[in-house]
């Protein structure tokens, strides 16, 4: 009996230690950022300008604004959790070729963006850039686009405003559901400080929602995007399956490119 108590106590200690470790370091697992010096000069083939906004708490946020020659509107793009605008600027150039302007920001701690980070502040930053977009474009010409981590942020904005459309690439039902997949023995719903809940945000969305997900997604399960689609009223969302698509390579598939062109035509 004593031996069982010792084993039980040891297992409980290891469990608690793991919980503390994950809770403390969760930000490092979620945000794979990379700062840039403030004098860094971006280089892209597409005409662009930098946008710098300052938040109420004094954070400095950096973004890129790409301009098409004959624009159909603006795509406000929220990128994934890895890399800064040196990478994502190249990713969004494809939309300029489809005759859209693009505004893409770096989150706090990424690129030239600075400031303390929290879920509430990240959402507030997104609202700041939406207001900036509204100062230059009619709302019915604004498309919200979220990729991976950014799908929760874009969904939150769609639930608060009335953009023309929302496009989600490899989205999650909630970030806690993704975390639960990797750490099934821990209660992610209450332990995760960045529990973006896309399904909850989209309950108040009025725009059309287009969801892209690959069947072989190794980061956010295909079923997560499917479940998000099913949580929306019939006719409000379109679920586009990319067979054999993984988390980072949907743009390699002709089906993805064709469907995206159709949506943005």
MARVEXZA-436150 format. One line per field, with one value per residue (C-alpha): residue number from 1; residue in three letters; chain; z, x, y. Coordinates in steps of 0.25 Angstrom, whole numbers, padded with zeros to 4 digits, always signed. Layout:
BEGIN
i: NUM,...
aa: ala,...
ch: A,...
c3: Z,...
c1: X,...
c2: Y,...
***
This chain:
BEGIN
i: 1,2,3,4,5,6,7,8,9,10,11,12,13,14,15,16,17,18,19,20,21,22,23,24,25,26,27,28,29,30,31,32,33,34,35,36,37,38,39,40,41,42,43,44,45,46,47,48,49,50,51,52,53,54,55,56,57,58,59,60,61,62,63,64,65,66,67,68,69,70,71,72,73,74,75,76,77,78,79,80,81,82,83,84,85,86,87,88,89,90,91,92,93,94,95,96,97,98,99,100,101,102,103,104,105,106,107,108,109,110,111,112,113,114,115,116,117,118,119,120,121,122,123,124,125,126,127,128,129,130,131,132,133,134,135,136,137,138,139,140,141,142,143,144,145,146,147,148,149,150,151,152,153,154,155,156,157,158,159,160,161,162,163,164,165,166,167,168,169,170,171,172,173,174,175,176,177,178,179,180,181,182,183,184,185,186,187,188,189,190,191,192,193,194,195,196,197,198,199,200,201,202,203,204,205,206,207,208,209,210,211,212,213,214,215,216,217,218,219,220,221,222,223,224,225,226,227,228,229,230,231,232,233,234,235,236,237,238,239,240,241,242,243,244,245,246,247,248,249,250,251,252,253,254,255,256,257,258,259,260,261,262,263,264,265
aa: unk,unk,unk,unk,unk,unk,unk,unk,unk,unk,unk,unk,unk,unk,unk,unk,unk,unk,unk,unk,unk,unk,unk,unk,unk,unk,unk,unk,unk,unk,unk,unk,unk,unk,unk,unk,unk,unk,unk,unk,unk,unk,unk,unk,unk,unk,unk,unk,unk,unk,unk,unk,unk,unk,unk,unk,unk,unk,unk,unk,unk,unk,unk,unk,unk,unk,unk,unk,unk,unk,unk,unk,unk,unk,unk,unk,unk,unk,unk,unk,unk,unk,unk,unk,unk,unk,unk,unk,unk,unk,unk,unk,unk,unk,unk,unk,unk,unk,unk,unk,unk,unk,unk,unk,unk,unk,unk,unk,unk,unk,unk,unk,unk,unk,unk,unk,unk,unk,unk,unk,unk,unk,unk,unk,unk,unk,unk,unk,unk,unk,unk,unk,unk,unk,unk,unk,unk,unk,unk,unk,unk,unk,unk,unk,unk,unk,unk,unk,unk,unk,unk,unk,unk,unk,unk,unk,unk,unk,unk,unk,unk,unk,unk,unk,unk,unk,unk,unk,unk,unk,unk,unk,unk,unk,unk,unk,unk,unk,unk,unk,unk,unk,unk,unk,unk,unk,unk,unk,unk,unk,unk,unk,unk,unk,unk,unk,unk,unk,unk,unk,unk,unk,unk,unk,unk,unk,unk,unk,unk,unk,unk,unk,unk,unk,unk,unk,unk,unk,unk,unk,unk,unk,unk,unk,unk,unk,unk,unk,unk,unk,unk,unk,unk,unk,unk,unk,unk,unk,unk,unk,unk,unk,unk,unk,unk,unk,unk,unk,unk,unk,unk,unk,unk,unk,unk,unk,unk,unk,unk,unk,unk,unk,unk,unk,unk
ch: A,A,A,A,A,A,A,A,A,A,A,A,A,A,A,A,A,A,A,A,A,A,A,A,A,A,A,A,A,A,A,A,A,A,A,A,A,A,A,A,A,A,A,A,A,A,A,A,A,A,A,A,A,A,A,A,A,A,A,A,A,A,A,A,A,A,A,A,A,A,A,A,A,A,A,A,A,A,A,A,A,A,A,A,A,A,A,A,A,A,A,A,A,A,A,A,A,A,A,A,A,A,A,A,A,A,A,A,A,A,A,A,A,A,A,A,A,A,A,A,A,A,A,A,A,A,A,A,A,A,A,A,A,A,A,A,A,A,A,A,A,A,A,A,A,A,A,A,A,A,A,A,A,A,A,A,A,A,A,A,A,A,A,A,A,A,A,A,A,A,A,A,A,A,A,A,A,A,A,A,A,A,A,A,A,A,A,A,A,A,A,A,A,A,A,A,A,A,A,A,A,A,A,A,A,A,A,A,A,A,A,A,A,A,A,A,A,A,A,A,A,A,A,A,A,A,A,A,A,A,A,A,A,A,A,A,A,A,A,A,A,A,A,A,A,A,A,A,A,A,A,A,A,A,A,A,A,A,A,A,A,A,A,A,A
c3: +0000,+0004,-0009,-0017,-0010,-0014,-0028,-0028,-0022,-0032,-0044,-0038,-0036,-0051,-0056,-0048,-0052,-0067,-0065,-0060,-0071,-0082,-0075,-0074,-0087,-0096,-0102,-0108,-0114,-0120,-0125,-0134,-0136,-0140,-0138,-0149,-0147,-0148,-0160,-0168,-0182,-0188,-0203,-0211,-0226,-0223,-0220,-0205,-0194,-0179,-0169,-0154,-0144,-0129,-0119,-0107,-0098,-0106,-0115,-0129,-0140,-0153,-0166,-0181,-0191,-0205,-0216,-0229,-0241,-0243,-0229,-0227,-0212,-0200,-0194,-0179,-0176,-0163,-0164,-0157,-0145,-0152,-0158,-0160,-0172,-0179,-0182,-0182,-0191,-0202,-0198,-0200,-0213,-0221,-0217,-0224,-0236,-0235,-0234,-0219,-0210,-0197,-0183,-0175,-0161,-0152,-0138,-0126,-0125,-0140,-0149,-0146,-0137,-0122,-0109,-0098,-0103,-0099,-0106,-0103,-0108,-0121,-0123,-0120,-0130,-0141,-0138,-0140,-0153,-0157,-0154,-0162,-0174,-0172,-0173,-0187,-0193,-0192,-0183,-0195,-0202,-0190,-0190,-0177,-0179,-0168,-0169,-0158,-0145,-0152,-0155,-0140,-0141,-0155,-0149,-0137,-0146,-0156,-0143,-0140,-0154,-0167,-0177,-0191,-0188,-0179,-0185,-0175,-0179,-0170,-0158,-0145,-0137,-0125,-0122,-0109,-0118,-0125,-0112,-0107,-0118,-0114,-0099,-0097,-0082,-0079,-0079,-0090,-0089,-0076,-0076,-0090,-0089,-0104,-0106,-0119,-0121,-0136,-0135,-0124,-0132,-0144,-0138,-0140,-0154,-0165,-0177,-0185,-0180,-0189,-0182,-0189,-0182,-0186,-0183,-0179,-0170,-0159,-0150,-0150,-0153,-0165,-0156,-0149,-0161,-0164,-0151,-0152,-0165,-0159,-0147,-0157,-0162,-0175,-0187,-0180,-0182,-0193,-0189,-0199,-0198,-0203,-0205,-0199,-0195,-0183,-0174,-0181,-0196,-0200,-0210,-0217,-0222,-0234,-0228,-0217,-0227,-0236,-0224,-0218,-0232,-0233,-0220,-0222,-0237
c1: +0000,+0011,+0018,+0005,+0004,+0019,+0016,+0003,+0010,+0021,+0012,+0004,+0017,+0021,+0007,+0007,+0021,+0017,+0005,+0013,+0024,+0013,+0006,+0018,+0024,+0012,+0015,+0028,+0020,+0010,+0017,+0029,+0033,+0046,+0049,+0055,+0063,+0055,+0064,+0061,+0057,+0047,+0049,+0038,+0035,+0021,+0019,+0017,+0019,+0021,+0010,+0013,+0002,+0003,-0006,-0013,-0003,+0009,+0012,+0018,+0012,+0018,+0010,+0012,+0002,+0003,-0004,-0010,-0011,-0026,-0031,-0044,-0043,-0034,-0030,-0027,-0018,-0015,-0003,+0001,+0010,+0023,+0032,+0030,+0027,+0040,+0033,+0018,+0020,+0024,+0012,+0002,+0008,-0001,-0013,-0008,-0007,-0022,-0024,-0025,-0018,-0013,-0011,-0003,+0002,+0013,+0008,+0015,+0029,+0029,+0038,+0038,+0025,+0028,+0020,+0015,+0006,-0007,-0019,-0027,-0016,-0015,-0030,-0029,-0018,-0026,-0037,-0027,-0023,-0038,-0041,-0029,-0034,-0048,-0041,-0037,-0047,-0062,-0066,-0072,-0058,-0051,-0048,-0043,-0033,-0027,-0017,-0014,-0012,-0018,-0032,-0036,-0033,-0039,-0052,-0053,-0053,-0063,-0072,-0071,-0072,-0078,-0067,-0070,-0065,-0056,-0046,-0040,-0028,-0025,-0034,-0037,-0050,-0043,-0028,-0031,-0036,-0023,-0015,-0023,-0018,-0004,-0006,-0018,-0016,-0017,-0029,-0026,-0039,-0036,-0020,-0018,-0016,-0018,-0031,-0036,-0050,-0053,-0067,-0071,-0067,-0074,-0087,-0089,-0083,-0092,-0083,-0080,-0069,-0060,-0052,-0040,-0034,-0025,-0028,-0014,-0012,-0002,-0004,-0019,-0027,-0036,-0048,-0045,-0048,-0060,-0066,-0064,-0072,-0083,-0085,-0089,-0103,-0106,-0102,-0093,-0080,-0073,-0064,-0053,-0045,-0031,-0028,-0015,-0012,-0004,-0003,+0007,+0006,-0009,-0004,+0004,-0009,-0016,-0030,-0027,-0022,-0034,-0044,-0037,-0037,-0052,-0056,-0048,-0052
c2: +0000,+0009,+0006,+0010,+0023,+0026,+0023,+0030,+0043,+0042,+0041,+0053,+0061,+0058,+0062,+0075,+0078,+0076,+0085,+0096,+0094,+0095,+0106,+0115,+0112,+0111,+0124,+0119,+0107,+0116,+0128,+0124,+0138,+0145,+0160,+0169,+0182,+0194,+0199,+0186,+0189,+0180,+0175,+0170,+0170,+0176,+0191,+0193,+0202,+0200,+0204,+0207,+0208,+0211,+0204,+0211,+0203,+0208,+0196,+0199,+0190,+0189,+0184,+0184,+0190,+0184,+0192,+0186,+0195,+0193,+0188,+0181,+0184,+0180,+0167,+0169,+0157,+0150,+0141,+0128,+0126,+0124,+0135,+0150,+0159,+0155,+0142,+0146,+0158,+0148,+0139,+0150,+0155,+0145,+0153,+0166,+0157,+0155,+0170,+0172,+0181,+0174,+0179,+0169,+0172,+0165,+0162,+0167,+0161,+0158,+0166,+0180,+0180,+0182,+0181,+0172,+0160,+0155,+0149,+0161,+0171,+0163,+0164,+0179,+0180,+0173,+0183,+0195,+0190,+0188,+0202,+0206,+0198,+0205,+0218,+0215,+0205,+0203,+0191,+0184,+0184,+0177,+0163,+0156,+0145,+0136,+0126,+0115,+0124,+0136,+0129,+0131,+0146,+0148,+0140,+0149,+0162,+0155,+0153,+0168,+0174,+0172,+0170,+0165,+0151,+0143,+0133,+0123,+0114,+0102,+0107,+0102,+0100,+0106,+0106,+0098,+0087,+0087,+0087,+0076,+0067,+0069,+0069,+0060,+0058,+0073,+0082,+0091,+0099,+0106,+0105,+0111,+0126,+0128,+0120,+0126,+0121,+0122,+0115,+0124,+0137,+0133,+0131,+0146,+0147,+0151,+0150,+0137,+0128,+0120,+0109,+0102,+0090,+0079,+0064,+0061,+0073,+0069,+0081,+0085,+0073,+0073,+0070,+0083,+0091,+0082,+0084,+0099,+0098,+0090,+0099,+0110,+0112,+0104,+0113,+0123,+0115,+0107,+0096,+0093,+0080,+0079,+0065,+0061,+0075,+0078,+0089,+0098,+0094,+0097,+0107,+0096,+0090,+0095,+0092,+0102,+0113,+0111,+0111,+0124,+0131,+0127,+0133,+0146,+0148
***
